[in-house]
Amino acid sequence: MQAFRSAILYFKPHGQPGESAIFETDGLLVVGPNARGTQVVLDVGPWHALRARFPELPVQHLKDRILAPGFVDLHSHYPQTNVIGSPASGLLPWLENYTFPEEKRFAAHDYCAQAARFFVAELLRNGVTTALTFATSHPASVQALFAEARQQRLRLITGLCLMDRHAPPELLNQSPGSGGTDATEQSLIDSEALIRQWHGVDRLGYAITPRFAPTCSAAQLRGAGELAAKYPDVWIQSHVAENKDEITWARRLFPASRSYLATYADFGLLRRRAVYAHCIHFDDDDRALLRDSGAAAAVSPTSNLFLGSGFFDYAGADRVGFQYGLASDVGGGTSFSPFHTMLAAYYVAREGQTKTGLSLSPQHLWWQHTAGAAQALGLAGVVGNLLPGCEADFVVINPQATPLLARKTALAGSLDELLFSMLVLGDDRLIEKTVIAQQMAPATS
């Protein structure tokens, strides 16, 4: 057991996202093993109320710091780290000119391994302790990322990228060249082998990962749905309704489906633990389909702004009531920093909604990248919060990390003013330490 005294931010288990934050200006966080040996939060609350319960426990006093839940990133692409900041006129040209050429390099195991090391280190440096991310269509890319995440104790979910058409030949799922197995069937065999090898090992989870419907044949999507039915506790991840040209393409390829989103439902790929990135160009039937299936949206504001894809409709999402959370979407997204992502989400809500705009509260934005994202993953009460029973993942925030932050946060007269100052002015320098199961990971390399 170990105890930390500091200001502490966490969230009520049930409550409106914009009003659910709890902030102890002088709090105590007690962590230790549960019955299974997992390091979890044992207690949290005001220092003066909890100290008497643990009179013999050594306390680490983190003066002038804030402890907060580790961030949860609902969608990213580890093979696209080198693609950040590549200019393009839109999504499809960006894929052709930058993303696909970079992903070809992941056929080499050594390249996968060094990319995985950098990616995981960058997540931890920015305070991300749980991530749902894409690999490539090469099994070696999945193996390398799982191995690195396991070594660093990061809670990570990934899977083999399924794509058997409409992409460069080097990126299409490959057959072994013998035994009569075609590439589509081999991609499903490889996916199942990876599920059996990695899903549920330590803090790792597998995601069945069609890249997006246009790059998957009907046979591949059908096989992915059969895998999802066979392994109901694995995740599913893909993209939907990001770009209008992409939507037109998907509708032409799957004309029998009511909508692009409905294509995934038709193949058994829309259910609890399914996370779809973007979900921008939806009607209310799509929103209801997402809600009723138990699936969730990964809101990717820096990517959507950068590629000119559109604005996530927060008002529509809340009106119909489906789950969502925030995502960096590296490398279409422009930063690993959750602070940059939260600020971009604020812009999206202000500029992309009704004529008057929607002003998301700082508590709501922070919730979207922690407890809300965990809920969207089906991991509420496991990660993304500091309530008793949650895994002991948290960040140590220094609100005086820069002169301007120190000046501005000192003026905060409320929790919303404090949180908003940090998400507007903050970046990786705010994260002094990232803590995973009591193991301190330095925030700087």
JOQUI-V426031 format. One line per field, one symbol per residue. burial: + if it has 16 or more other C-alpha atoms within 10 Angstrom, else -. A space follows every 50 residues. Layout:
burial=???
This chain:
burial=--+++++++++-----++-++-+++++++++++-----+++++++++--+ +-------+-----+++++++++++++++++-++---+--+--++--+++ --+++++-+--++-+++-++++++++++++++++++++++++++++++++ -++++++++++++++-----+++++-------++++++--++-++--++- --++++++++++++++++-++++++-++--+-+++++++++++--++--+ +-++--+-+++++++-++++++++++++++++---++++++-++++++++ +++++++-++++++--+--+-+++++++++++++++++++++++++++++ -++----+-+++++++++++++++++++-+++++++++++++++++++++ +---+--++-----++-+++++++++++++++++++++--+-+--
